[in-house]
Amino acid sequence: MQPATYKARMSNLRRRLASSRQPPYDSAWIIQPENRRYLSGFEAEDSQFTESSGSLFIAGDRCLLVTDSRYTTEAENEAIGFTVYTVEKSLVQDLPHVMAQLDNGVMGFEQGYVTWQLHREVSEKLSESAIPVTLEPLHDMVEEMRVVKDREEVNAIEASARMMSEILGRVIPALEPGRTEADVAWSIRNLAREAGADDLSFPSIVASGPNSALPHAVPTERRLQAGEPIVLDVGVRLKGYCSDMTRTVFLGEPSSEFRTVYKTVREAQLAGMAEIRPGVESTRPDAVAREVIADAGYGAFFGHSLGHGVGLATHERPRLGPQKPVELKKGMVMTVEPGIYLPGKGGVRLEEMVVVEEDGARLLTSNRDFYDF
């Protein structure tokens, strides 16, 4: 991303902080990895939920990236517009020194990411500050900023989707009876590494036969068999941005039942995508796709939402589902992934990534050689 991009994002955040009335914020504490990278460009990842590689503290024109010595060099090279502060003891123990550099009063924090224990420890330490500091939830302020992607982001996501599509273009022809689900999953990881991906955007789902009726199946040592559905739900992360796509394939001829299921899922996907355009409520594509599946008699076997946003995280806003409607806007990137899952038999899911443009949804994924049942 260009330096001007981060400057614009910080200006946007400052405006939101200043204009908030519930409550008015004097500063913000950002610890969620995707939000941290979105605002600063700092790429380090957290090894686990309770271990952070750094925090952003933003108050007016003052922007600090607080980290430890393991990440100081990377932070200084990557964090655009931020002063890097290296802690001597820990984030909590060094807070008085950090707060002394900020004009504070009410500090917004990411309530969905800060643990109860960390909140308690930080609150206790802040109570010792010369100027009292109160913690108040940010209510997903940065997540809301990330919903609409700029052109640089769309290009990055499209490159990720193209890489994953090309990898699937090599994986699918190599499928054959006798290979295990786990072996196929490992081949996807290896090909992603060879292609230059940062990593997989999530553990690959390779599910065959009855396992394909499990929407989030974990690859097993089960061997692929002819005629069964094989669900491949995969994605890579490239320069921080994720892709997410699903194909269902068959080795040989599927049963008449699964021909019908596949055709129904594909029709539902096309119907849902046709509804995606600026100004439409997010519940509309889901309702249309769900109606197609229900009319075919499979309504009870489609339990999840039609899609979700994708960006620096695999699952972001907006959600294409039956609840909490939001207005779709140009620049939103999302999946469209209807599925039908028959317990004990198998399932079919098809997933594309699209970006909302003026005239509707533009596909970002490829390798779309679908069955014509």
C-alpha positions in Angstrom: 0.0 0.0 0.0 1.1 3.6 -0.7 1.9 5.9 2.2 -1.0 8.1 1.1 -3.3 5.2 1.7 -2.3 4.9 5.4 -2.5 8.7 5.8 -6.0 8.7 4.5 -7.1 5.8 6.8 -5.7 7.6 9.8 -7.5 10.8 8.9 -10.7 8.8 8.6 -10.2 7.2 12.0 -9.5 10.6 13.6 -12.7 12.0 12.2 -14.7 9.1 13.5 -13.1 9.3 16.9 -13.7 13.1 17.1 -17.3 12.8 15.9 -18.4 10.0 18.2 -20.8 10.9 20.9 -21.2 7.5 22.5 -18.8 8.3 24.0 -16.5 11.0 22.7 -13.0 9.4 22.4 -9.7 11.1 23.2 -7.7 8.2 21.8 -7.8 4.7 20.5 -6.0 1.5 21.4 -5.7 -0.9 18.5 -4.5 -4.5 19.1 -6.4 -6.6 16.6 -3.8 -7.8 14.0 -5.9 -7.0 10.9 -6.8 -3.5 12.2 -3.3 -2.8 13.2 -2.0 -3.7 9.8 -4.8 -1.8 8.1 -3.9 1.5 9.9 -0.1 1.2 10.0 1.2 -1.3 7.5 2.9 -3.3 10.4 2.9 -6.8 9.1 3.9 -8.9 12.2 1.4 -11.6 13.2 0.3 -12.6 16.7 1.5 -16.1 17.5 -1.6 -16.7 19.5 -4.6 -14.8 20.8 -3.0 -13.8 24.1 0.4 -12.8 22.7 0.4 -9.6 20.7 3.2 -8.4 18.5 2.2 -4.8 19.1 -0.4 -2.2 19.9 -1.3 1.1 18.2 -2.1 4.1 20.4 -3.6 7.0 18.5 -4.5 10.4 20.1 -4.8 13.3 17.8 -1.7 13.7 15.7 0.3 11.4 18.0 0.6 7.9 16.8 2.6 5.2 18.7 3.3 1.6 17.9 4.2 -0.1 21.1 6.0 -3.4 20.7 8.9 -5.4 22.1 12.5 -5.8 21.0 11.6 -8.8 18.8 9.7 -6.6 16.4 11.3 -3.2 16.8 13.2 -3.3 13.5 10.2 -4.5 11.5 8.0 -1.9 13.1 10.4 0.9 12.3 10.6 -0.2 8.7 6.9 -0.9 8.1 4.7 1.3 10.3 4.0 4.4 8.3 3.5 7.6 10.3 4.0 5.9 13.7 6.6 6.4 16.3 7.9 3.1 17.6 8.1 2.6 21.3 9.9 -0.5 22.5 8.7 -1.7 25.9 11.3 -2.4 28.6 9.1 -4.7 30.7 5.7 -5.4 29.2 2.8 -3.4 27.6 1.0 -3.2 30.9 4.0 -2.3 33.0 5.1 0.4 30.5 1.6 1.9 30.1 2.4 5.0 32.3 5.3 5.9 30.0 3.1 5.4 27.0 0.2 7.5 28.4 2.6 10.3 29.3 3.0 10.8 25.5 -0.7 11.0 24.8 -3.4 13.5 25.7 -5.8 11.0 27.2 -9.1 10.9 28.9 -11.4 8.3 27.3 -9.5 5.6 25.3 -11.4 3.4 22.9 -10.5 -0.3 22.9 -11.4 -3.3 20.7 -13.9 -5.1 23.0 -14.1 -8.1 20.7 -10.4 -8.8 20.9 -9.1 -7.7 24.3 -9.5 -10.5 26.9 -11.1 -9.9 30.3 -7.7 -10.5 32.0 -5.9 -8.0 29.8 -8.7 -5.4 30.2 -8.5 -5.8 34.0 -4.7 -5.5 34.1 -4.7 -2.4 31.8 -7.5 -0.8 33.7 -5.6 -1.2 37.0 -2.4 0.3 35.5 -4.3 3.2 33.9 -5.8 4.1 37.3 -2.2 4.9 38.4 -1.7 7.5 35.6 -1.3 11.1 36.5 -4.2 11.9 34.1 -7.1 9.4 34.7 -7.8 7.3 31.6 -11.1 5.5 31.1 -11.5 2.5 28.7 -14.6 2.5 26.5 -15.5 0.1 23.7 -14.8 1.2 20.1 -17.8 -0.7 18.8 -16.0 -2.0 15.7 -15.0 1.4 14.5 -12.0 0.2 12.4 -13.9 -2.9 11.2 -16.5 -0.6 9.7 -13.8 1.3 7.9 -12.5 -1.9 6.4 -15.9 -2.9 4.9 -15.5 -0.9 1.7 -12.2 -1.7 -0.1 -10.2 0.9 -2.0 -8.7 0.1 -5.4 -5.4 -1.1 -4.0 -7.2 -3.5 -1.7 -9.4 -4.8 -4.5 -6.4 -5.4 -6.7 -4.6 -7.2 -3.8 -7.6 -9.4 -3.2 -8.0 -10.2 -6.9 -4.4 -11.2 -7.1 -4.9 -13.6 -4.1 -8.0 -15.0 -5.7 -6.2 -15.5 -9.0 -3.4 -17.3 -7.3 -5.8 -19.6 -5.6 -7.8 -20.2 -8.8 -4.6 -21.2 -10.6 -3.6 -23.6 -7.7 -7.0 -25.3 -7.9 -6.5 -25.5 -11.7 -3.6 -27.8 -10.9 -5.1 -29.7 -7.9 -8.4 -30.7 -9.5 -7.0 -32.6 -12.5 -4.7 -34.5 -10.2 -7.5 -35.9 -8.1 -8.0 -39.6 -8.4 -9.5 -42.5 -6.5 -7.3 -43.7 -3.7 -5.8 -40.4 -2.7 -6.6 -39.3 0.8 -8.2 -36.0 1.8 -5.2 -35.2 3.9 -2.8 -35.7 1.0 -4.8 -33.4 -1.2 -4.8 -30.8 1.5 -1.0 -31.0 1.8 -0.6 -30.6 -1.9 -2.6 -27.4 -1.8 -0.4 -26.0 1.0 2.8 -27.0 -1.0 1.5 -25.4 -4.2 0.6 -22.2 -2.3 4.1 -22.0 -0.9 5.6 -22.6 -4.4 3.3 -19.9 -5.8 4.6 -17.3 -3.3 1.7 -17.0 -1.0 2.2 -15.6 2.5 0.3 -18.6 3.8 -3.1 -20.3 3.5 -5.8 -17.9 4.5 -7.3 -20.8 6.5 -6.7 -24.6 6.8 -7.9 -26.2 3.6 -11.2 -28.2 3.6 -11.0 -31.3 1.6 -14.0 -33.5 2.2 -15.2 -36.5 0.3 -18.3 -38.7 0.3 -20.2 -38.4 3.6 -17.6 -36.0 5.0 -18.7 -33.4 2.4 -21.9 -33.1 4.3 -19.9 -31.3 7.0 -19.5 -27.7 6.0 -16.2 -27.3 8.0 -14.9 -30.8 7.7 -11.2 -31.4 8.6 -9.3 -33.5 6.1 -8.8 -37.1 7.1 -7.1 -40.2 5.8 -10.3 -41.2 4.0 -9.6 -42.1 0.4 -11.4 -40.5 -2.5 -13.9 -42.7 -4.4 -15.5 -42.5 -7.8 -18.9 -40.9 -8.0 -18.8 -39.1 -4.7 -18.9 -35.4 -4.2 -15.5 -33.9 -3.2 -15.6 -30.4 -1.6 -12.5 -28.3 -1.8 -12.8 -25.0 0.2 -9.5 -23.2 0.0 -7.8 -19.9 0.1 -4.4 -18.2 0.2 -3.1 -15.0 1.8 -1.1 -12.8 -0.5 0.5 -9.6 0.7 -1.8 -9.8 3.7 -5.1 -10.2 1.7 -7.1 -13.4 1.7 -9.0 -15.4 -0.9 -11.7 -18.0 -0.3 -13.3 -20.2 -2.9 -15.0 -23.6 -3.0 -15.4 -26.2 -5.8 -17.3 -29.5 -5.6 -16.1 -32.1 -8.1 -16.8 -35.7 -8.9 -14.5 -38.5 -10.0 -16.6 -40.2 -12.7 -20.4 -40.0 -12.8 -22.3 -38.8 -9.7 -25.7 -40.2 -8.8 -28.9 -38.6 -10.1 -29.5 -37.2 -6.7 -26.2 -35.4 -6.6 -26.7 -34.2 -10.1 -29.9 -32.5 -8.9 -28.2 -31.1 -5.8 -25.3 -29.7 -7.8 -27.6 -28.1 -10.3 -29.7 -26.6 -7.5 -26.7 -25.1 -5.7 -25.3 -23.6 -9.0 -28.7 -22.0 -9.8 -28.9 -20.6 -6.3 -25.4 -19.1 -6.6 -26.2 -17.5 -9.9 -29.5 -16.1 -8.6 -27.8 -14.7 -5.5 -25.0 -13.1 -7.5 -27.5 -11.4 -9.8 -29.0 -9.5 -6.8 -25.6 -8.0 -5.7 -25.3 -4.3 -6.6 -25.1 -1.0 -4.8 -28.1 0.0 -2.8 -29.4 -3.6 -2.3 -29.8 -4.8 1.3 -27.4 -7.7 2.2 -30.4 -9.9 3.1 -31.7 -9.9 -0.5 -29.1 -12.1 -2.2 -29.4 -14.6 0.6 -33.2 -14.7 0.4 -33.2 -15.2 -3.4 -30.6 -18.0 -3.3 -32.4 -19.6 -0.3 -35.7 -19.6 -2.2 -34.1 -21.5 -5.1 -32.9 -24.2 -2.7 -36.2 -24.4 -0.8 -38.2 -24.7 -4.0 -36.1 -27.7 -5.0 -37.0 -29.3 -1.7 -33.6 -28.8 0.0 -34.4 -25.8 2.2 -33.7 -27.7 5.5 -30.2 -28.6 4.2 -28.8 -25.1 3.7 -28.0 -23.8 7.2 -25.4 -21.2 6.8 -25.4 -17.7 5.4 -24.9 -17.1 1.6 -21.7 -15.3 2.0 -19.3 -13.0 4.0 -16.8 -10.2 3.4 -13.2 -11.0 2.7 -10.1 -8.8 3.0 -7.3 -8.8 5.5 -9.3 -11.5 7.3 -11.1 -14.4 5.7 -14.4 -13.5 7.4 -15.3 -9.8 7.5 -18.3 -7.6 7.1 -20.7 -7.5 5.3 -22.5 -10.8 5.8 -25.0 -12.0 3.2 -27.5 -13.6 5.5 -31.1 -13.5 6.6 -30.4 -11.1 9.5 -29.0 -7.7 10.2 -29.4 -6.1 6.8 -26.9 -3.5 5.6 -26.8 -1.6 2.3 -24.4 -3.0 -0.2 -21.9 -0.4 -1.5 -19.4 -0.2 -4.3 -16.1 -1.6 -3.2 -17.4 -4.3 -0.9 -15.8 -7.7 -1.5 -17.7 -10.9 -0.5 -18.2 -14.6 -1.1 -21.3 -16.2 -2.6 -21.4 -19.7 -1.3 -24.7 -21.6 -1.2 -24.6 -25.3 -0.2 -26.7 -28.3 0.3 -25.6 -30.9 2.9 -27.3 -34.3 3.2 -26.2 -36.0 6.4 -24.6 -39.4 5.9 -24.6 -38.9 2.1 -22.6 -35.9 1.2 -22.8 -32.2 0.2 -22.2 -29.7 -2.5 -21.0 -26.1 -1.9 -19.9 -23.7 -4.6 -18.2 -20.4 -3.6 -17.1 -17.4 -5.7 -15.6 -14.1 -4.6 -17.1 -10.9 -6.0 -16.6 -7.2 -5.7 -19.6 -4.8 -5.8 -19.3 -2.4 -8.7 -21.7 0.1 -10.2 -23.5 -2.3 -12.5 -23.4 -5.4 -10.1 -21.1 -8.1 -8.9 -17.8 -8.7 -10.7 -16.2 -12.1 -10.2 -12.7 -12.2 -8.7 -12.3 -16.0 -8.8 -11.8 -18.1 -11.9 -11.4 -21.8 -12.7 -15.1 -22.0 -13.2 -15.5 -25.1 -15.4 -18.8 -26.2 -13.8 -20.8 -29.3 -14.6 -23.7 -28.9 -17.0 -26.1 -31.4 -15.4 
